[in-house]
Amino acid sequence: MDTTGKILLLEDDLDLGETILDILEDEGYNVTWVKDGIDASESTYQESFDLYIFDISVPNFNGLALLEALRDAQDTTPTIFISALVDLESISEAFRIGAEDYIKKPFFPEELLIRIKAKFNNYNKKIRYRDIIYYPKYREIYRGKDRVNLSKMQIELFDFFIKNIDKVVTKERILDNISIKNISALRVAITKLKQLTGLEIKNIHGVGYRLEKS
C-alpha cells in the first residue's frame, strides 16, 4: 500500500467525515477534509492529490458540479463518490463526468477503505504493452530504456487506451475523457500517437477504436 497517498475528502456530515478521516489516517494516508464544495475547489488549486472522495449533496458547490469543473480543467485525479443519492440518473451522471467508483450511503467505512486500497494498488502498478512499460502514477512511458516523451494531450490519450486494452470504445467516450473535443482532431491525435508509441489501435468502423492485446 502507498502510505504517502494524498486524499481530498469532501463530506459535510461531521460524524461520517470524522470516522473516514480517522480510518484513513490510521492507514497512513494524508487526508485533507473539507465540508463544502467551494473549499474543495480551492484545495484542488492549492495542491495536488492522488485521490478525491466526494459527497454529492454538499453546500455551495455540489460534488457532481465540482468534478465536472475539474475534468473540464484537465484534472484527471481518480474520484470516488459517496452519496445518499441512489437514483440511476445520479449514478450515471457521476460516471459520465469521470468518476471511478460510486458508493451508496449508508456504507461501512471499511468498505471505502478496501476500495481506496484497490485504487492505489492499481495506480502504483506498472503496465506492460509489448516493448512499452507505463507507470500510471507518474504518467511515464518507456520503450526499452528510452523514455517516450509525449504532450499532455497525447499522454491523456495513451493513458485512456492503455487502461482499456482490447475493449471497443466509442469516439464519444474517448472525447469525454480527454481534452480533445472534436472527432477530426481525435483522428489526427490517434494517428500521431500510433507513430510515436507503436500502439496497435484499430478503427472499428462506425463505432470507435480498440487497442489490440499485446
C-alpha positions, 0 to 999 in steps of 0.5 A: 500500500502507498502510505504517502497517498494524498486524499481530498475528502469532501463530506459535510456530515461531521460524524461520517467525515470524522470516522473516514478521516480517522480510518484513513489516517490510521492507514497512513494516508494524508487526508485533507477534509473539507465540508463544502464544495467551494473549499474543495475547489480551492484545495484542488488549486492549492495542491495536488492529490492522488485521490478525491472522495466526494459527497454529492449533496454538499453546500455551495458547490455540489460534488457532481458540479465540482468534478465536472469543473475539474475534468473540464480543467484537465484534472484527471485525479481518480474520484470516488463518490459517496452519496445518499443519492441512489437514483440511476440518473445520479449514478450515471451522471457521476460516471459520465463526468469521470468518476471511478467508483460510486458508493451508496450511503449508508456504507461501512467505512471499511468498505471505502477503505478496501476500495481506496486500497484497490485504487492505489494498488492499481495506480502504483502498478506498472503496465506492460504493452509489448516493448512499452512499460507505463507507470500510471502514477507518474504518467511515464512511458518507456520503450526499452530504456528510452523514455517516450516523451509525449504532450499532455494531450497525447499522454491523456490519450495513451493513458485512456487506451492503455487502461482499456486494452482490447475493449471497443470504445466509442469516439464519444467516450474517448472525447469525454475523457480527454481534452480533445473535443472534436472527432477530426482532431481525435483522428489526427491525435490517434494517428500521431500517437500510433507513430510515436508509441507503436500502439496497435489501435484499430478503427472499428468502423462506425463505432470507435477504436480498440487497442489490440492485446499485446 
